[in-house]
Amino acid sequence: MIPRLLGTLLLSALLGACTAYKPAPGYSVCATKPGSWDCQVEQYEKVDF
């Protein structure tokens, strides 16, 4: 039971770290993560209605 709990905690920490990553200022999200949800949001925000 303990190894399963440790594995779950490690996986949660890893996923949290990956999703919390933000690109350096000056780079667009689409340049660093093309096709990601954040890239789609960035492109949507640039649309001038």
mmJSON file of the N, C-alpha and C atoms, coordinates in Angstrom:
{"data_MODEL":{"atom_site":{
"group_PDB":["ATOM","ATOM","ATOM","ATOM","ATOM","ATOM","ATOM","ATOM","ATOM","ATOM","ATOM","ATOM","ATOM","ATOM","ATOM","ATOM","ATOM","ATOM","ATOM","ATOM","ATOM","ATOM","ATOM","ATOM","ATOM","ATOM","ATOM","ATOM","ATOM","ATOM","ATOM","ATOM","ATOM","ATOM","ATOM","ATOM","ATOM","ATOM","ATOM","ATOM","ATOM","ATOM","ATOM","ATOM","ATOM","ATOM","ATOM","ATOM","ATOM","ATOM","ATOM","ATOM","ATOM","ATOM","ATOM","ATOM","ATOM","ATOM","ATOM","ATOM","ATOM","ATOM","ATOM","ATOM","ATOM","ATOM","ATOM","ATOM","ATOM","ATOM","ATOM","ATOM","ATOM","ATOM","ATOM","ATOM","ATOM","ATOM","ATOM","ATOM","ATOM","ATOM","ATOM","ATOM","ATOM","ATOM","ATOM","ATOM","ATOM","ATOM","ATOM","ATOM","ATOM","ATOM","ATOM","ATOM","ATOM","ATOM","ATOM","ATOM","ATOM","ATOM","ATOM","ATOM","ATOM","ATOM","ATOM","ATOM","ATOM","ATOM","ATOM","ATOM","ATOM","ATOM","ATOM","ATOM","ATOM","ATOM","ATOM","ATOM","ATOM","ATOM","ATOM","ATOM","ATOM","ATOM","ATOM","ATOM","ATOM","ATOM","ATOM","ATOM","ATOM","ATOM","ATOM","ATOM","ATOM","ATOM","ATOM","ATOM","ATOM","ATOM","ATOM","ATOM","ATOM","ATOM","ATOM"],
"id":[1,2,3,4,5,6,7,8,9,10,11,12,13,14,15,16,17,18,19,20,21,22,23,24,25,26,27,28,29,30,31,32,33,34,35,36,37,38,39,40,41,42,43,44,45,46,47,48,49,50,51,52,53,54,55,56,57,58,59,60,61,62,63,64,65,66,67,68,69,70,71,72,73,74,75,76,77,78,79,80,81,82,83,84,85,86,87,88,89,90,91,92,93,94,95,96,97,98,99,100,101,102,103,104,105,106,107,108,109,110,111,112,113,114,115,116,117,118,119,120,121,122,123,124,125,126,127,128,129,130,131,132,133,134,135,136,137,138,139,140,141,142,143,144,145,146,147],
"type_symbol":["N","C","C","N","C","C","N","C","C","N","C","C","N","C","C","N","C","C","N","C","C","N","C","C","N","C","C","N","C","C","N","C","C","N","C","C","N","C","C","N","C","C","N","C","C","N","C","C","N","C","C","N","C","C","N","C","C","N","C","C","N","C","C","N","C","C","N","C","C","N","C","C","N","C","C","N","C","C","N","C","C","N","C","C","N","C","C","N","C","C","N","C","C","N","C","C","N","C","C","N","C","C","N","C","C","N","C","C","N","C","C","N","C","C","N","C","C","N","C","C","N","C","C","N","C","C","N","C","C","N","C","C","N","C","C","N","C","C","N","C","C","N","C","C","N","C","C"],
"label_atom_id":["N","CA","C","N","CA","C","N","CA","C","N","CA","C","N","CA","C","N","CA","C","N","CA","C","N","CA","C","N","CA","C","N","CA","C","N","CA","C","N","CA","C","N","CA","C","N","CA","C","N","CA","C","N","CA","C","N","CA","C","N","CA","C","N","CA","C","N","CA","C","N","CA","C","N","CA","C","N","CA","C","N","CA","C","N","CA","C","N","CA","C","N","CA","C","N","CA","C","N","CA","C","N","CA","C","N","CA","C","N","CA","C","N","CA","C","N","CA","C","N","CA","C","N","CA","C","N","CA","C","N","CA","C","N","CA","C","N","CA","C","N","CA","C","N","CA","C","N","CA","C","N","CA","C","N","CA","C","N","CA","C","N","CA","C","N","CA","C","N","CA","C"],
"label_alt_id":[null,null,null,null,null,null,null,null,null,null,null,null,null,null,null,null,null,null,null,null,null,null,null,null,null,null,null,null,null,null,null,null,null,null,null,null,null,null,null,null,null,null,null,null,null,null,null,null,null,null,null,null,null,null,null,null,null,null,null,null,null,null,null,null,null,null,null,null,null,null,null,null,null,null,null,null,null,null,null,null,null,null,null,null,null,null,null,null,null,null,null,null,null,null,null,null,null,null,null,null,null,null,null,null,null,null,null,null,null,null,null,null,null,null,null,null,null,null,null,null,null,null,null,null,null,null,null,null,null,null,null,null,null,null,null,null,null,null,null,null,null,null,null,null,null,null,null],
"label_comp_id":["MET","MET","MET","ILE","ILE","ILE","PRO","PRO","PRO","ARG","ARG","ARG","LEU","LEU","LEU","LEU","LEU","LEU","GLY","GLY","GLY","THR","THR","THR","LEU","LEU","LEU","LEU","LEU","LEU","LEU","LEU","LEU","SER","SER","SER","ALA","ALA","ALA","LEU","LEU","LEU","LEU","LEU","LEU","GLY","GLY","GLY","ALA","ALA","ALA","CYS","CYS","CYS","THR","THR","THR","ALA","ALA","ALA","TYR","TYR","TYR","LYS","LYS","LYS","PRO","PRO","PRO","ALA","ALA","ALA","PRO","PRO","PRO","GLY","GLY","GLY","TYR","TYR","TYR","SER","SER","SER","VAL","VAL","VAL","CYS","CYS","CYS","ALA","ALA","ALA","THR","THR","THR","LYS","LYS","LYS","PRO","PRO","PRO","GLY","GLY","GLY","SER","SER","SER","TRP","TRP","TRP","ASP","ASP","ASP","CYS","CYS","CYS","GLN","GLN","GLN","VAL","VAL","VAL","GLU","GLU","GLU","GLN","GLN","GLN","TYR","TYR","TYR","GLU","GLU","GLU","LYS","LYS","LYS","VAL","VAL","VAL","ASP","ASP","ASP","PHE","PHE","PHE"],
"label_asym_id":["A","A","A","A","A","A","A","A","A","A","A","A","A","A","A","A","A","A","A","A","A","A","A","A","A","A","A","A","A","A","A","A","A","A","A","A","A","A","A","A","A","A","A","A","A","A","A","A","A","A","A","A","A","A","A","A","A","A","A","A","A","A","A","A","A","A","A","A","A","A","A","A","A","A","A","A","A","A","A","A","A","A","A","A","A","A","A","A","A","A","A","A","A","A","A","A","A","A","A","A","A","A","A","A","A","A","A","A","A","A","A","A","A","A","A","A","A","A","A","A","A","A","A","A","A","A","A","A","A","A","A","A","A","A","A","A","A","A","A","A","A","A","A","A","A","A","A"],
"label_entity_id":["1","1","1","1","1","1","1","1","1","1","1","1","1","1","1","1","1","1","1","1","1","1","1","1","1","1","1","1","1","1","1","1","1","1","1","1","1","1","1","1","1","1","1","1","1","1","1","1","1","1","1","1","1","1","1","1","1","1","1","1","1","1","1","1","1","1","1","1","1","1","1","1","1","1","1","1","1","1","1","1","1","1","1","1","1","1","1","1","1","1","1","1","1","1","1","1","1","1","1","1","1","1","1","1","1","1","1","1","1","1","1","1","1","1","1","1","1","1","1","1","1","1","1","1","1","1","1","1","1","1","1","1","1","1","1","1","1","1","1","1","1","1","1","1","1","1","1"],
"label_seq_id":[1,1,1,2,2,2,3,3,3,4,4,4,5,5,5,6,6,6,7,7,7,8,8,8,9,9,9,10,10,10,11,11,11,12,12,12,13,13,13,14,14,14,15,15,15,16,16,16,17,17,17,18,18,18,19,19,19,20,20,20,21,21,21,22,22,22,23,23,23,24,24,24,25,25,25,26,26,26,27,27,27,28,28,28,29,29,29,30,30,30,31,31,31,32,32,32,33,33,33,34,34,34,35,35,35,36,36,36,37,37,37,38,38,38,39,39,39,40,40,40,41,41,41,42,42,42,43,43,43,44,44,44,45,45,45,46,46,46,47,47,47,48,48,48,49,49,49],
"pdbx_PDB_ins_code":[null,null,null,null,null,null,null,null,null,null,null,null,null,null,null,null,null,null,null,null,null,null,null,null,null,null,null,null,null,null,null,null,null,null,null,null,null,null,null,null,null,null,null,null,null,null,null,null,null,null,null,null,null,null,null,null,null,null,null,null,null,null,null,null,null,null,null,null,null,null,null,null,null,null,null,null,null,null,null,null,null,null,null,null,null,null,null,null,null,null,null,null,null,null,null,null,null,null,null,null,null,null,null,null,null,null,null,null,null,null,null,null,null,null,null,null,null,null,null,null,null,null,null,null,null,null,null,null,null,null,null,null,null,null,null,null,null,null,null,null,null,null,null,null,null,null,null],
"Cartn_x":[0.816,0.0,0.858,1.927,2.803,3.42,3.95,4.523,3.494,2.263,1.216,0.945,0.91,0.681,1.832,3.053,4.215,4.218,3.857,3.792,2.738,1.606,0.535,0.969,1.616,2.096,3.15,4.054,5.087,4.479,3.518,2.856,2.1,1.424,0.7,1.665,2.785,3.764,4.346,4.613,5.171,4.185,2.933,1.918,1.681,1.705,1.533,2.667,3.883,5.033,4.98,4.533,4.473,3.387,2.271,1.182,1.412,2.246,2.507,3.583,4.255,5.329,4.794,5.419,5.07,6.309,6.167,7.329,7.908,9.16,9.82,9.125,9.122,8.51,9.164,8.366,8.894,8.643,8.422,8.12,6.627,6.015,4.604,4.461,3.302,3.039,3.082,2.615,2.589,4.004,4.978,6.361,6.957,6.512,7.082,6.219,4.897,3.974,2.949,3.363,2.385,1.335,0.091,-0.996,-1.59,-1.036,-1.557,-2.797,-3.5,-4.688,-4.308,-3.179,-2.744,-2.474,-1.934,-1.678,-2.997,-3.985,-5.286,-5.927,-5.799,-6.345,-5.625,-4.303,-3.53,-3.958,-4.159,-4.586,-5.982,-6.861,-8.221,-8.211,-7.339,-7.267,-6.731,-5.978,-5.411,-6.402,-7.529,-8.497,-9.211,-9.294,-9.974,-11.366,-12.377,-13.738,-14.282],
"Cartn_y":[-1.198,0.0,1.258,1.254,2.427,2.731,1.742,2.067,2.671,2.201,2.746,4.207,4.508,5.875,6.781,6.31,7.1,7.331,6.312,6.444,7.456,7.436,8.387,9.815,9.985,11.319,11.825,10.962,11.345,11.733,10.955,11.262,12.584,12.836,14.102,15.285,15.138,16.22,16.475,15.417,15.557,16.243,15.816,16.44,17.894,18.168,19.55,20.441,19.921,20.706,20.952,19.976,20.135,21.115,21.102,22.0,23.407,23.563,24.882,25.624,24.962,25.594,26.72,27.872,29.01,29.411,29.729,30.115,31.453,31.684,32.933,34.095,35.269,36.423,36.698,37.074,37.343,36.21,35.016,33.877,33.593,33.342,32.988,31.538,31.21,29.832,28.927,29.431,28.621,28.303,29.136,28.861,27.742,27.652,26.648,25.393,25.537,24.394,24.444,24.235,24.29,23.202,23.571,22.604,22.388,23.04,22.86,23.721,23.457,24.233,25.702,25.965,27.339,28.066,27.371,27.97,28.348,27.474,27.769,28.979,29.068,30.215,31.482,31.41,32.571,33.05,32.125,32.498,33.095,32.556,33.076,34.503,34.771,36.106,37.14,36.708,37.637,37.998,37.263,37.505,38.823,39.65,40.94,40.8,40.827,40.641,41.899],
"Cartn_z":[0.0,0.0,0.0,0.758,0.823,-0.546,-1.3,-2.61,-3.574,-3.518,-4.394,-4.033,-2.734,-2.275,-2.708,-2.543,-2.954,-4.466,-5.219,-6.673,-7.09,-6.424,-6.724,-6.398,-5.259,-4.889,-5.863,-6.278,-7.222,-8.566,-9.032,-10.293,-10.207,-9.096,-8.935,-8.933,-8.252,-8.214,-9.594,-10.325,-11.667,-12.6,-12.573,-13.417,-13.022,-11.744,-11.28,-11.745,-11.717,-12.161,-13.665,-14.42,-15.876,-16.294,-15.619,-15.997,-15.481,-14.454,-13.9,-14.684,-15.614,-16.374,-17.239,-17.141,-17.986,-18.774,-20.05,-20.84,-20.381,-20.712,-20.361,-21.061,-20.451,-21.094,-22.443,-23.408,-24.731,-25.706,-25.197,-26.051,-25.971,-27.105,-27.07,-26.644,-26.123,-25.715,-26.937,-28.06,-29.275,-29.773,-29.424,-29.812,-28.961,-27.715,-26.824,-26.703,-26.871,-26.749,-27.877,-29.113,-30.207,-30.084,-30.34,-30.295,-28.911,-27.9,-26.549,-26.335,-25.247,-24.907,-24.708,-24.04,-23.802,-25.119,-26.094,-27.405,-28.071,-27.977,-28.574,-27.902,-26.584,-25.851,-26.28,-26.412,-26.83,-28.22,-29.132,-30.477,-30.46,-29.627,-29.528,-28.983,-28.015,-27.417,-28.408,-29.406,-30.383,-31.492,-31.582,-32.637,-32.356,-33.374,-33.246,-33.852,-32.999,-33.48,-34.08],
"occupancy":[1.0,1.0,1.0,1.0,1.0,1.0,1.0,1.0,1.0,1.0,1.0,1.0,1.0,1.0,1.0,1.0,1.0,1.0,1.0,1.0,1.0,1.0,1.0,1.0,1.0,1.0,1.0,1.0,1.0,1.0,1.0,1.0,1.0,1.0,1.0,1.0,1.0,1.0,1.0,1.0,1.0,1.0,1.0,1.0,1.0,1.0,1.0,1.0,1.0,1.0,1.0,1.0,1.0,1.0,1.0,1.0,1.0,1.0,1.0,1.0,1.0,1.0,1.0,1.0,1.0,1.0,1.0,1.0,1.0,1.0,1.0,1.0,1.0,1.0,1.0,1.0,1.0,1.0,1.0,1.0,1.0,1.0,1.0,1.0,1.0,1.0,1.0,1.0,1.0,1.0,1.0,1.0,1.0,1.0,1.0,1.0,1.0,1.0,1.0,1.0,1.0,1.0,1.0,1.0,1.0,1.0,1.0,1.0,1.0,1.0,1.0,1.0,1.0,1.0,1.0,1.0,1.0,1.0,1.0,1.0,1.0,1.0,1.0,1.0,1.0,1.0,1.0,1.0,1.0,1.0,1.0,1.0,1.0,1.0,1.0,1.0,1.0,1.0,1.0,1.0,1.0,1.0,1.0,1.0,1.0,1.0,1.0],
"B_iso_or_equiv":[0.0,0.0,0.0,0.0,0.0,0.0,0.0,0.0,0.0,0.0,0.0,0.0,0.0,0.0,0.0,0.0,0.0,0.0,0.0,0.0,0.0,0.0,0.0,0.0,0.0,0.0,0.0,0.0,0.0,0.0,0.0,0.0,0.0,0.0,0.0,0.0,0.0,0.0,0.0,0.0,0.0,0.0,0.0,0.0,0.0,0.0,0.0,0.0,0.0,0.0,0.0,0.0,0.0,0.0,0.0,0.0,0.0,0.0,0.0,0.0,0.0,0.0,0.0,0.0,0.0,0.0,0.0,0.0,0.0,0.0,0.0,0.0,0.0,0.0,0.0,0.0,0.0,0.0,0.0,0.0,0.0,0.0,0.0,0.0,0.0,0.0,0.0,0.0,0.0,0.0,0.0,0.0,0.0,0.0,0.0,0.0,0.0,0.0,0.0,0.0,0.0,0.0,0.0,0.0,0.0,0.0,0.0,0.0,0.0,0.0,0.0,0.0,0.0,0.0,0.0,0.0,0.0,0.0,0.0,0.0,0.0,0.0,0.0,0.0,0.0,0.0,0.0,0.0,0.0,0.0,0.0,0.0,0.0,0.0,0.0,0.0,0.0,0.0,0.0,0.0,0.0,0.0,0.0,0.0,0.0,0.0,0.0],
"pdbx_formal_charge":[null,null,null,null,null,null,null,null,null,null,null,null,null,null,null,null,null,null,null,null,null,null,null,null,null,null,null,null,null,null,null,null,null,null,null,null,null,null,null,null,null,null,null,null,null,null,null,null,null,null,null,null,null,null,null,null,null,null,null,null,null,null,null,null,null,null,null,null,null,null,null,null,null,null,null,null,null,null,null,null,null,null,null,null,null,null,null,null,null,null,null,null,null,null,null,null,null,null,null,null,null,null,null,null,null,null,null,null,null,null,null,null,null,null,null,null,null,null,null,null,null,null,null,null,null,null,null,null,null,null,null,null,null,null,null,null,null,null,null,null,null,null,null,null,null,null,null],
"auth_seq_id":[1,1,1,2,2,2,3,3,3,4,4,4,5,5,5,6,6,6,7,7,7,8,8,8,9,9,9,10,10,10,11,11,11,12,12,12,13,13,13,14,14,14,15,15,15,16,16,16,17,17,17,18,18,18,19,19,19,20,20,20,21,21,21,22,22,22,23,23,23,24,24,24,25,25,25,26,26,26,27,27,27,28,28,28,29,29,29,30,30,30,31,31,31,32,32,32,33,33,33,34,34,34,35,35,35,36,36,36,37,37,37,38,38,38,39,39,39,40,40,40,41,41,41,42,42,42,43,43,43,44,44,44,45,45,45,46,46,46,47,47,47,48,48,48,49,49,49],
"auth_comp_id":["MET","MET","MET","ILE","ILE","ILE","PRO","PRO","PRO","ARG","ARG","ARG","LEU","LEU","LEU","LEU","LEU","LEU","GLY","GLY","GLY","THR","THR","THR","LEU","LEU","LEU","LEU","LEU","LEU","LEU","LEU","LEU","SER","SER","SER","ALA","ALA","ALA","LEU","LEU","LEU","LEU","LEU","LEU","GLY","GLY","GLY","ALA","ALA","ALA","CYS","CYS","CYS","THR","THR","THR","ALA","ALA","ALA","TYR","TYR","TYR","LYS","LYS","LYS","PRO","PRO","PRO","ALA","ALA","ALA","PRO","PRO","PRO","GLY","GLY","GLY","TYR","TYR","TYR","SER","SER","SER","VAL","VAL","VAL","CYS","CYS","CYS","ALA","ALA","ALA","THR","THR","THR","LYS","LYS","LYS","PRO","PRO","PRO","GLY","GLY","GLY","SER","SER","SER","TRP","TRP","TRP","ASP","ASP","ASP","CYS","CYS","CYS","GLN","GLN","GLN","VAL","VAL","VAL","GLU","GLU","GLU","GLN","GLN","GLN","TYR","TYR","TYR","GLU","GLU","GLU","LYS","LYS","LYS","VAL","VAL","VAL","ASP","ASP","ASP","PHE","PHE","PHE"],
"auth_asym_id":["A","A","A","A","A","A","A","A","A","A","A","A","A","A","A","A","A","A","A","A","A","A","A","A","A","A","A","A","A","A","A","A","A","A","A","A","A","A","A","A","A","A","A","A","A","A","A","A","A","A","A","A","A","A","A","A","A","A","A","A","A","A","A","A","A","A","A","A","A","A","A","A","A","A","A","A","A","A","A","A","A","A","A","A","A","A","A","A","A","A","A","A","A","A","A","A","A","A","A","A","A","A","A","A","A","A","A","A","A","A","A","A","A","A","A","A","A","A","A","A","A","A","A","A","A","A","A","A","A","A","A","A","A","A","A","A","A","A","A","A","A","A","A","A","A","A","A"],
"auth_atom_id":["N","CA","C","N","CA","C","N","CA","C","N","CA","C","N","CA","C","N","CA","C","N","CA","C","N","CA","C","N","CA","C","N","CA","C","N","CA","C","N","CA","C","N","CA","C","N","CA","C","N","CA","C","N","CA","C","N","CA","C","N","CA","C","N","CA","C","N","CA","C","N","CA","C","N","CA","C","N","CA","C","N","CA","C","N","CA","C","N","CA","C","N","CA","C","N","CA","C","N","CA","C","N","CA","C","N","CA","C","N","CA","C","N","CA","C","N","CA","C","N","CA","C","N","CA","C","N","CA","C","N","CA","C","N","CA","C","N","CA","C","N","CA","C","N","CA","C","N","CA","C","N","CA","C","N","CA","C","N","CA","C","N","CA","C","N","CA","C","N","CA","C"],
"pdbx_PDB_model_num":[1,1,1,1,1,1,1,1,1,1,1,1,1,1,1,1,1,1,1,1,1,1,1,1,1,1,1,1,1,1,1,1,1,1,1,1,1,1,1,1,1,1,1,1,1,1,1,1,1,1,1,1,1,1,1,1,1,1,1,1,1,1,1,1,1,1,1,1,1,1,1,1,1,1,1,1,1,1,1,1,1,1,1,1,1,1,1,1,1,1,1,1,1,1,1,1,1,1,1,1,1,1,1,1,1,1,1,1,1,1,1,1,1,1,1,1,1,1,1,1,1,1,1,1,1,1,1,1,1,1,1,1,1,1,1,1,1,1,1,1,1,1,1,1,1,1,1]
}}}
